[in-house]
Amino acid sequence: AFRLFVFAPHFLPFASVAIDRTVAMDVLVVGGGGREHAIAVKLRESPKVRQVFCAPGNGGTALEERMTNLPIGDSDVAALVAAAEEKKVALVFVGPEAPLCAGLADALNAKGVPCFGPSKLAAELEASKAFSKDFFAKYKLPTASYRTFKTGEHEAALKYVEEEYGAGRELVVKASGLAAGKGVLMPQSVEEAKEAVKEVMVNKVFGAAGDELVVEQLLVGEECSCMAFSDGQTAAMMVAAQDHKRVDDNDQGPNTGGMGAYAPAPCLTDDLKPFVKEVLQRTVEALAPEGRKYVGVLYGGFMLTKDGPMLLEYNCRFGDPETQVLLPLLDSDLFEIALGCAEGNLKARVPEVRWKPGAAATVVCAAKGYPGSYPKGLPITGIPEADAVEGVKVYHAGTKQDASGLASTGGRVLAVTGQAGDFKEALRRAYDGVKQIRFDPPGASSSNLHFRNDIGHKALQRLAA
């Protein structure tokens, strides 16, 4: 059995928890998507981990050995804290942003339970785009010029849009609050920009997330996902990743939560990496004295412009589907990394975070119609055959396991990851895995499975150059 010893000096809640390292330990992963399935799989690899509880988990985590789903919503803070105490877990690893922005890490730390994820104040970096842009400006972090507008100021926002377009500057319109990844609008003209302002501020298409608006200069370049493990003092940068937001090939169609990803991303060249690493480190150092000590994954979205990398935004957690390519490449023990960060001293447990050579690519299998209306309850077959492909792992997102078998519950259903010594082979393996998957009942005349055929096309072009 696992034992938890709490010494609890009031000023150091993270470092106050001592773990008996002579026994196997249990962990709790909060969330139920593909990201959380990948996190749970990687945590289970640790020789120090006995059991992984997932709240709520999904059909994939329900089938995995040494994983147990708990029927708790990922934003039910009180129930999650109670479960962590009841199960006597050594660590809680939070996947999605909503519980972090609701104060889950604070509630766990108050009970002496180590949590890998930032406090509510630190998570404001993602919860409020207006706050984050002001933070960038205050600490001179590289970002696009911008203005913020509160409820009732939409006329001023419209005037600003007209002035900027009149000066030849294109804009991006963003709802400041959490909008499930859909609050960023990319207008193609001044008319579309003004309509975007009205949609967010007047028509409230994003609800309370649009109570404050950010209008910023459009940056041109390649976008790159640059994440780091943070213990509140240092930012240990991961290999860079790149995802694909548009639903269709050739970056066409509406934005999604992500249709695929790959790592390492060759667009972040060796000469750019030190600059990005410095920005991540400066961010962690700037947050601490503001009472926002940052523990968890710091996810910087960077645009690689002709003037250098520029910060688009920060997220307070792992990206999805980037997690499904980053964690297979992680060579160090994720449990030790997360616990070291929660204790406030990553290097004491993991002096250097190591990464495997090679590459990984993931292809998202979505229900036809996503991100619009799509069918649910589709029977899923072919996963064992996909997992049997060399170097392939299928991560579940929108799935459930019931008496009739495995069925879809969401728009993004699976992420099929291929890993290999080089990028082309990793991509080939991923698509070989996808070929095995079906979302169709017997006798179906057309396929209910949608995926992009061009994941990694930018990397392939770079490699061919």
C-alpha positions as a Python dict, from the first residue, in 0.01 Angstrom:
ca = {
    (1, 'A'): (0, 0, 0),
    (2, 'F'): (104, 356, -68),
    (3, 'R'): (180, 588, 223),
    (4, 'L'): (170, 968, 213),
    (5, 'F'): (361, 1171, 471),
    (6, 'V'): (262, 1536, 507),
    (7, 'F'): (493, 1775, 688),
    (8, 'A'): (296, 2079, 563),
    (9, 'P'): (496, 2395, 624),
    (10, 'H'): (243, 2659, 517),
    (11, 'F'): (476, 2840, 280),
    (12, 'L'): (581, 2540, 68),
    (13, 'P'): (280, 2319, -11),
    (14, 'F'): (446, 2147, -308),
    (15, 'A'): (772, 2058, -135),
    (16, 'S'): (594, 1966, 188),
    (17, 'V'): (483, 1626, 63),
    (18, 'A'): (735, 1344, 111),
    (19, 'I'): (674, 1022, -79),
    (20, 'D'): (773, 680, 43),
    (21, 'R'): (967, 571, -264),
    (22, 'T'): (1010, 212, -149),
    (23, 'V'): (663, 114, -271),
    (24, 'A'): (478, 134, -602),
    (25, 'M'): (253, 437, -626),
    (26, 'D'): (-82, 523, -778),
    (27, 'V'): (-155, 834, -985),
    (28, 'L'): (-470, 1012, -1102),
    (29, 'V'): (-499, 1155, -1453),
    (30, 'V'): (-774, 1414, -1494),
    (31, 'G'): (-944, 1424, -1835),
    (32, 'G'): (-1092, 1193, -2094),
    (33, 'G'): (-936, 1268, -2433),
    (34, 'G'): (-654, 1140, -2650),
    (35, 'R'): (-411, 1362, -2462),
    (36, 'E'): (-505, 1198, -2132),
    (37, 'H'): (-483, 846, -2278),
    (38, 'A'): (-127, 926, -2392),
    (39, 'I'): (-39, 1073, -2051),
    (40, 'A'): (-175, 767, -1871),
    (41, 'V'): (20, 530, -2098),
    (42, 'K'): (343, 720, -2039),
    (43, 'L'): (294, 739, -1662),
    (44, 'R'): (230, 365, -1652),
    (45, 'E'): (574, 306, -1805),
    (46, 'S'): (737, 431, -1486),
    (47, 'P'): (866, 151, -1262),
    (48, 'K'): (741, 356, -967),
    (49, 'V'): (376, 358, -1084),
    (50, 'R'): (144, 74, -986),
    (51, 'Q'): (-199, 194, -1102),
    (52, 'V'): (-329, 485, -1311),
    (53, 'F'): (-676, 615, -1228),
    (54, 'C'): (-844, 822, -1502),
    (55, 'A'): (-1125, 1067, -1431),
    (56, 'P'): (-1331, 1021, -1634),
    (57, 'G'): (-1108, 843, -1888),
    (58, 'N'): (-1250, 691, -2207),
    (59, 'G'): (-1300, 365, -2390),
    (60, 'G'): (-927, 328, -2443),
    (61, 'T'): (-821, 375, -2083),
    (62, 'A'): (-1101, 133, -1984),
    (63, 'L'): (-927, -140, -2186),
    (64, 'E'): (-569, -76, -2075),
    (65, 'E'): (-399, -290, -1812),
    (66, 'R'): (-331, -118, -1477),
    (67, 'M'): (-573, 165, -1563),
    (68, 'T'): (-909, 226, -1397),
    (69, 'N'): (-1171, 482, -1501),
    (70, 'L'): (-1348, 682, -1233),
    (71, 'P'): (-1695, 828, -1310),
    (72, 'I'): (-1597, 1184, -1221),
    (73, 'G'): (-1620, 1484, -1454),
    (74, 'D'): (-1292, 1659, -1524),
    (75, 'S'): (-1423, 1989, -1382),
    (76, 'D'): (-1577, 1846, -1061),
    (77, 'V'): (-1308, 1989, -834),
    (78, 'A'): (-1454, 1865, -504),
    (79, 'A'): (-1505, 1509, -630),
    (80, 'L'): (-1155, 1497, -785),
    (81, 'V'): (-993, 1609, -460),
    (82, 'A'): (-1197, 1354, -265),
    (83, 'A'): (-1095, 1076, -506),
    (84, 'A'): (-728, 1173, -483),
    (85, 'E'): (-745, 1150, -104),
    (86, 'E'): (-949, 829, -102),
    (87, 'K'): (-714, 653, -345),
    (88, 'K'): (-408, 796, -166),
    (89, 'V'): (-249, 886, -497),
    (90, 'A'): (109, 1010, -508),
    (91, 'L'): (32, 1256, -787),
    (92, 'V'): (-254, 1416, -978),
    (93, 'F'): (-173, 1495, -1342),
    (94, 'V'): (-424, 1738, -1495),
    (95, 'G'): (-482, 1718, -1871),
    (96, 'P'): (-738, 1987, -1974),
    (97, 'E'): (-736, 2358, -1898),
    (98, 'A'): (-1087, 2398, -1751),
    (99, 'P'): (-1021, 2234, -1411),
    (100, 'L'): (-692, 2422, -1377),
    (101, 'C'): (-862, 2754, -1448),
    (102, 'A'): (-1126, 2652, -1190),
    (103, 'G'): (-862, 2606, -919),
    (104, 'L'): (-813, 2226, -904),
    (105, 'A'): (-439, 2255, -838),
    (106, 'D'): (-502, 2500, -554),
    (107, 'A'): (-758, 2267, -394),
    (108, 'L'): (-526, 1967, -419),
    (109, 'N'): (-225, 2153, -282),
    (110, 'A'): (-435, 2275, 11),
    (111, 'K'): (-487, 1908, 98),
    (112, 'G'): (-118, 1823, 57),
    (113, 'V'): (-172, 1627, -267),
    (114, 'P'): (101, 1689, -527),
    (115, 'C'): (-48, 1822, -851),
    (116, 'F'): (115, 1860, -1190),
    (117, 'G'): (-67, 2163, -1323),
    (118, 'P'): (-63, 2537, -1252),
    (119, 'S'): (-262, 2727, -992),
    (120, 'K'): (-570, 2925, -1092),
    (121, 'L'): (-368, 3247, -1094),
    (122, 'A'): (-91, 3097, -1308),
    (123, 'A'): (-348, 2941, -1544),
    (124, 'E'): (-480, 3289, -1619),
    (125, 'L'): (-215, 3289, -1892),
    (126, 'E'): (-464, 3076, -2088),
    (127, 'A'): (-791, 3175, -1920),
    (128, 'S'): (-757, 3540, -2027),
    (129, 'K'): (-599, 3640, -2356),
    (130, 'A'): (-623, 4003, -2242),
    (131, 'F'): (-420, 3923, -1929),
    (132, 'S'): (-162, 3727, -2127),
    (133, 'K'): (-114, 4003, -2385),
    (134, 'D'): (-69, 4259, -2107),
    (135, 'F'): (179, 4019, -1941),
    (136, 'F'): (375, 3988, -2267),
    (137, 'A'): (392, 4366, -2296),
    (138, 'K'): (492, 4415, -1932),
    (139, 'Y'): (787, 4175, -1958),
    (140, 'K'): (878, 4262, -2317),
    (141, 'L'): (809, 3916, -2453),
    (142, 'P'): (793, 3917, -2835),
    (143, 'T'): (432, 3933, -2957),
    (144, 'A'): (205, 4114, -3202),
    (145, 'S'): (79, 4466, -3130),
    (146, 'Y'): (-275, 4463, -2988),
    (147, 'R'): (-563, 4642, -2816),
    (148, 'T'): (-819, 4504, -2569),
    (149, 'F'): (-1184, 4605, -2540),
    (150, 'K'): (-1439, 4529, -2267),
    (151, 'T'): (-1816, 4482, -2290),
    (152, 'G'): (-1980, 4804, -2409),
    (153, 'E'): (-1671, 4914, -2601),
    (154, 'H'): (-1757, 4748, -2931),
    (155, 'E'): (-1789, 5083, -3109),
    (156, 'A'): (-1433, 5167, -3007),
    (157, 'A'): (-1323, 4825, -3127),
    (158, 'L'): (-1489, 4883, -3464),
    (159, 'K'): (-1314, 5218, -3498),
    (160, 'Y'): (-977, 5058, -3414),
    (161, 'V'): (-1037, 4791, -3680),
    (162, 'E'): (-1110, 5056, -3944),
    (163, 'E'): (-799, 5254, -3849),
    (164, 'E'): (-570, 4949, -3862),
    (165, 'Y'): (-697, 4828, -4200),
    (166, 'G'): (-679, 5187, -4324),
    (167, 'A'): (-308, 5180, -4234),
    (168, 'G'): (-262, 4854, -4426),
    (169, 'R'): (-244, 4624, -4121),
    (170, 'E'): (-446, 4300, -4115),
    (171, 'L'): (-589, 4178, -3785),
    (172, 'V'): (-691, 3876, -3579),
    (173, 'V'): (-996, 3895, -3350),
    (174, 'K'): (-995, 3688, -3029),
    (175, 'A'): (-1243, 3626, -2749),
    (176, 'S'): (-1035, 3675, -2434),
    (177, 'G'): (-1183, 3391, -2227),
    (178, 'L'): (-1188, 3014, -2265),
    (179, 'A'): (-1382, 2919, -2578),
    (180, 'A'): (-1283, 2552, -2625),
    (181, 'G'): (-1019, 2649, -2881),
    (182, 'K'): (-1272, 2820, -3109),
    (183, 'G'): (-1242, 3182, -2996),
    (184, 'V'): (-989, 3300, -3256),
    (185, 'L'): (-1133, 3452, -3575),
    (186, 'M'): (-923, 3514, -3887),
    (187, 'P'): (-1099, 3779, -4099),
    (188, 'Q'): (-998, 3825, -4463),
    (189, 'S'): (-1113, 4188, -4494),
    (190, 'V'): (-1209, 4493, -4289),
    (191, 'E'): (-1575, 4398, -4331),
    (192, 'E'): (-1512, 4049, -4196),
    (193, 'A'): (-1307, 4193, -3908),
    (194, 'K'): (-1590, 4426, -3808),
    (195, 'E'): (-1838, 4141, -3831),
    (196, 'A'): (-1609, 3930, -3609),
    (197, 'V'): (-1607, 4205, -3346),
    (198, 'K'): (-1988, 4214, -3350),
    (199, 'E'): (-2017, 3836, -3332),
    (200, 'V'): (-1798, 3819, -3022),
    (201, 'M'): (-1903, 4136, -2837),
    (202, 'V'): (-2265, 4191, -2941),
    (203, 'N'): (-2403, 3855, -3052),
    (204, 'K'): (-2204, 3671, -2781),
    (205, 'V'): (-2135, 3366, -2996),
    (206, 'F'): (-1873, 3259, -2739),
    (207, 'G'): (-2078, 3359, -2436),
    (208, 'A'): (-1891, 3505, -2140),
    (209, 'A'): (-1558, 3428, -2312),
    (210, 'G'): (-1633, 3733, -2529),
    (211, 'D'): (-1686, 3977, -2240),
    (212, 'E'): (-1340, 4105, -2329),
    (213, 'L'): (-1195, 4119, -2678),
    (214, 'V'): (-838, 4116, -2806),
    (215, 'V'): (-768, 4262, -3151),
    (216, 'E'): (-411, 4204, -3263),
    (217, 'Q'): (-187, 4236, -3566),
    (218, 'L'): (-185, 3937, -3801),
    (219, 'L'): (150, 3759, -3791),
    (220, 'V'): (271, 3574, -4099),
    (221, 'G'): (487, 3261, -4086),
    (222, 'E'): (482, 2900, -3973),
    (223, 'E'): (321, 2821, -3640),
    (224, 'C'): (504, 2596, -3395),
    (225, 'S'): (402, 2436, -3063),
    (226, 'C'): (682, 2483, -2810),
    (227, 'M'): (620, 2333, -2466),
    (228, 'A'): (822, 2306, -2147),
    (229, 'F'): (803, 2123, -1816),
    (230, 'S'): (809, 2385, -1540),
    (231, 'D'): (871, 2349, -1165),
    (232, 'G'): (817, 2719, -1094),
    (233, 'Q'): (1186, 2801, -1137),
    (234, 'T'): (1304, 2651, -1462),
    (235, 'A'): (1148, 2566, -1798),
    (236, 'A'): (1277, 2238, -1944),
    (237, 'M'): (1187, 2274, -2311),
    (238, 'M'): (1050, 1977, -2503),
    (239, 'V'): (1113, 1898, -2867),
    (240, 'A'): (903, 2124, -3088),
    (241, 'A'): (582, 1997, -3249),
    (242, 'Q'): (351, 2117, -3523),
    (243, 'D'): (-19, 2045, -3556),
    (244, 'H'): (-282, 2080, -3829),
    (245, 'K'): (-590, 2281, -3735),
    (246, 'R'): (-795, 2280, -4057),
    (247, 'V'): (-1025, 1985, -4108),
    (248, 'D'): (-942, 1913, -4474),
    (249, 'D'): (-632, 1854, -4685),
    (250, 'N'): (-425, 2152, -4800),
    (251, 'D'): (-528, 2340, -4485),
    (252, 'Q'): (-882, 2391, -4612),
    (253, 'G'): (-1212, 2396, -4425),
    (254, 'P'): (-1298, 2514, -4073),
    (255, 'N'): (-1064, 2507, -3774),
    (256, 'T'): (-1073, 2207, -3543),
    (257, 'G'): (-911, 2101, -3218),
    (258, 'G'): (-638, 1948, -3434),
    (259, 'M'): (-636, 1683, -3709),
    (260, 'G'): (-281, 1559, -3666),
    (261, 'A'): (66, 1650, -3544),
    (262, 'Y'): (430, 1555, -3567),
    (263, 'A'): (755, 1603, -3376),
    (264, 'P'): (1027, 1715, -3388),
    (265, 'A'): (911, 2004, -3606),
    (266, 'P'): (1194, 2095, -3846),
    (267, 'C'): (1063, 2452, -3880),
    (268, 'L'): (1215, 2530, -3538),
    (269, 'T'): (1574, 2527, -3653),
    (270, 'D'): (1876, 2497, -3426),
    (271, 'D'): (1941, 2871, -3446),
    (272, 'L'): (1583, 2952, -3332),
    (273, 'K'): (1565, 2705, -3042),
    (274, 'P'): (1774, 2910, -2794),
    (275, 'F'): (1552, 3215, -2853),
    (276, 'V'): (1231, 3021, -2784),
    (277, 'K'): (1388, 2849, -2483),
    (278, 'E'): (1484, 3190, -2341),
    (279, 'V'): (1127, 3323, -2384),
    (280, 'L'): (984, 3022, -2198),
    (281, 'Q'): (1239, 3060, -1918),
    (282, 'R'): (1177, 3436, -1885),
    (283, 'T'): (805, 3366, -1862),
    (284, 'V'): (846, 3124, -1570),
    (285, 'E'): (1081, 3365, -1392),
    (286, 'A'): (841, 3658, -1439),
    (287, 'L'): (536, 3470, -1309),
    (288, 'A'): (685, 3364, -973),
    (289, 'P'): (723, 3708, -809),
    (290, 'E'): (366, 3792, -914),
    (291, 'G'): (234, 3510, -698),
    (292, 'R'): (178, 3292, -1006),
    (293, 'K'): (446, 3026, -956),
    (294, 'Y'): (407, 2808, -1263),
    (295, 'V'): (403, 2431, -1216),
    (296, 'G'): (306, 2209, -1508),
    (297, 'V'): (332, 2226, -1885),
    (298, 'L'): (384, 2574, -2028),
    (299, 'Y'): (269, 2559, -2390),
    (300, 'G'): (379, 2847, -2607),
    (301, 'G'): (226, 2891, -2950),
    (302, 'F'): (491, 3068, -3159),
    (303, 'M'): (470, 3217, -3506),
    (304, 'L'): (805, 3194, -3683),
    (305, 'T'): (807, 3528, -3865),
    (306, 'K'): (1075, 3692, -4078),
    (307, 'D'): (1157, 3898, -3768),
    (308, 'G'): (1200, 3590, -3549),
    (309, 'P'): (970, 3380, -3326),
    (310, 'M'): (670, 3572, -3188),
    (311, 'L'): (437, 3456, -2912),
    (312, 'L'): (79, 3401, -3023),
    (313, 'E'): (-49, 3271, -2689),
    (314, 'Y'): (18, 3047, -2394),
    (315, 'N'): (-178, 2741, -2291),
    (316, 'C'): (-153, 2601, -1940),
    (317, 'R'): (-141, 2231, -2034),
    (318, 'F'): (-27, 1982, -2295),
    (319, 'G'): (-160, 2031, -2647),
    (320, 'D'): (-389, 1779, -2811),
    (321, 'P'): (-293, 1606, -3043),
    (322, 'E'): (70, 1717, -2984),
    (323, 'T'): (86, 1507, -2665),
    (324, 'Q'): (33, 1196, -2875),
    (325, 'V'): (364, 1259, -3055),
    (326, 'L'): (567, 1423, -2778),
    (327, 'L'): (525, 1161, -2507),
    (328, 'P'): (623, 863, -2726),
    (329, 'L'): (952, 1048, -2788),
    (330, 'L'): (1014, 1123, -2419),
    (331, 'D'): (1296, 904, -2287),
    (332, 'S'): (1285, 1022, -1924),
    (333, 'D'): (1035, 902, -1664),
    (334, 'L'): (721, 1120, -1691),
    (335, 'F'): (614, 1037, -1335),
    (336, 'E'): (947, 1156, -1195),
    (337, 'I'): (932, 1470, -1411),
    (338, 'A'): (580, 1558, -1298),
    (339, 'L'): (645, 1482, -931),
    (340, 'G'): (971, 1680, -941),
    (341, 'C'): (785, 1978, -1087),
    (342, 'A'): (509, 1948, -825),
    (343, 'E'): (774, 1944, -553),
    (344, 'G'): (929, 2260, -697),
    (345, 'N'): (1263, 2107, -792),
    (346, 'L'): (1262, 1915, -1120),
    (347, 'K'): (1641, 1874, -1136),
    (348, 'A'): (1649, 1696, -799),
    (349, 'R'): (1456, 1407, -955),
    (350, 'V'): (1543, 1445, -1323),
    (351, 'P'): (1873, 1634, -1374),
    (352, 'E'): (1819, 1635, -1751),
    (353, 'V'): (1502, 1559, -1946),
    (354, 'R'): (1603, 1321, -2224),
    (355, 'W'): (1441, 1259, -2562),
    (356, 'K'): (1461, 961, -2795),
    (357, 'P'): (1607, 998, -3143),
    (358, 'G'): (1372, 968, -3438),
    (359, 'A'): (1027, 1111, -3499),
    (360, 'A'): (657, 1058, -3434),
    (361, 'A'): (348, 1152, -3632),
    (362, 'T'): (-19, 1118, -3540),
    (363, 'V'): (-329, 1119, -3762),
    (364, 'V'): (-664, 1202, -3603),
    (365, 'C'): (-956, 982, -3705),
    (366, 'A'): (-1272, 1194, -3679),
    (367, 'A'): (-1640, 1128, -3729),
    (368, 'K'): (-1757, 1246, -4072),
    (369, 'G'): (-1908, 1595, -4039),
    (370, 'Y'): (-1675, 1714, -3762),
    (371, 'P'): (-1632, 1998, -3656),
    (372, 'G'): (-1997, 2052, -3756),
    (373, 'S'): (-2272, 1804, -3676),
    (374, 'Y'): (-2159, 1441, -3679),
    (375, 'P'): (-2299, 1099, -3584),
    (376, 'K'): (-2228, 946, -3245),
    (377, 'G'): (-2242, 586, -3133),
    (378, 'L'): (-2052, 462, -3439),
    (379, 'P'): (-1908, 111, -3393),
    (380, 'I'): (-1527, 116, -3402),
    (381, 'T'): (-1327, -177, -3541),
    (382, 'G'): (-968, -240, -3644),
    (383, 'I'): (-784, -100, -3341),
    (384, 'P'): (-606, -427, -3250),
    (385, 'E'): (-492, -456, -3613),
    (386, 'A'): (-368, -95, -3609),
    (387, 'D'): (-182, -147, -3282),
    (388, 'A'): (-18, -453, -3438),
    (389, 'V'): (153, -236, -3702),
    (390, 'E'): (516, -189, -3603),
    (391, 'G'): (571, 138, -3416),
    (392, 'V'): (199, 224, -3395),
    (393, 'K'): (-10, 312, -3090),
    (394, 'V'): (-379, 409, -3112),
    (395, 'Y'): (-488, 669, -2855),
    (396, 'H'): (-859, 702, -2781),
    (397, 'A'): (-1034, 1038, -2758),
    (398, 'G'): (-1410, 1027, -2812),
    (399, 'T'): (-1480, 660, -2736),
    (400, 'K'): (-1675, 451, -2487),
    (401, 'Q'): (-1677, 83, -2405),
    (402, 'D'): (-2014, -82, -2341),
    (403, 'A'): (-2179, -424, -2366),
    (404, 'S'): (-2196, -402, -2745),
    (405, 'G'): (-1830, -307, -2783),
    (406, 'L'): (-1640, 11, -2860),
    (407, 'A'): (-1831, 310, -3000),
    (408, 'S'): (-1766, 677, -3079),
    (409, 'T'): (-1882, 957, -2847),
    (410, 'G'): (-1717, 1263, -3000),
    (411, 'G'): (-1594, 1434, -3314),
    (412, 'R'): (-1229, 1349, -3274),
    (413, 'V'): (-1245, 977, -3203),
    (414, 'L'): (-891, 836, -3225),
    (415, 'A'): (-533, 949, -3281),
    (416, 'V'): (-314, 693, -3458),
    (417, 'T'): (53, 756, -3379),
    (418, 'G'): (347, 616, -3571),
    (419, 'Q'): (699, 627, -3432),
    (420, 'A'): (1021, 548, -3618),
    (421, 'G'): (1382, 642, -3665),
    (422, 'D'): (1294, 904, -3925),
    (423, 'F'): (995, 1122, -4006),
    (424, 'K'): (891, 961, -4336),
    (425, 'E'): (877, 617, -4180),
    (426, 'A'): (687, 745, -3874),
    (427, 'L'): (430, 902, -4106),
    (428, 'R'): (402, 586, -4315),
    (429, 'R'): (342, 376, -4005),
    (430, 'A'): (72, 614, -3879),
    (431, 'Y'): (-119, 594, -4208),
    (432, 'D'): (-75, 217, -4220),
    (433, 'G'): (-245, 211, -3882),
    (434, 'V'): (-528, 437, -4001),
    (435, 'K'): (-598, 196, -4290),
    (436, 'Q'): (-705, -67, -4037),
    (437, 'I'): (-971, 150, -3867),
    (438, 'R'): (-1344, 150, -3946),
    (439, 'F'): (-1629, 349, -3792),
    (440, 'D'): (-1903, 179, -3994),
    (441, 'P'): (-2180, -65, -3905),
    (442, 'P'): (-2194, -383, -4119),
    (443, 'G'): (-2325, -315, -4469),
    (444, 'A'): (-2264, 62, -4457),
    (445, 'S'): (-2254, 213, -4806),
    (446, 'S'): (-2018, 499, -4720),
    (447, 'S'): (-1747, 565, -4462),
    (448, 'N'): (-1814, 761, -4143),
    (449, 'L'): (-1440, 809, -4083),
    (450, 'H'): (-1268, 1132, -4184),
    (451, 'F'): (-896, 1203, -4171),
    (452, 'R'): (-646, 1424, -4348),
    (453, 'N'): (-420, 1264, -4604),
    (454, 'D'): (-147, 1529, -4583),
    (455, 'I'): (-32, 1533, -4222),
    (456, 'G'): (330, 1648, -4212),
    (457, 'H'): (326, 1802, -4560),
    (458, 'K'): (526, 2107, -4445),
    (459, 'A'): (793, 1887, -4288),
    (460, 'L'): (812, 1673, -4600),
    (461, 'Q'): (868, 1983, -4811),
    (462, 'R'): (1149, 2097, -4580),
    (463, 'L'): (1313, 1756, -4586),
    (464, 'A'): (1296, 1749, -4967),
    (465, 'A'): (1450, 2097, -5001),
}
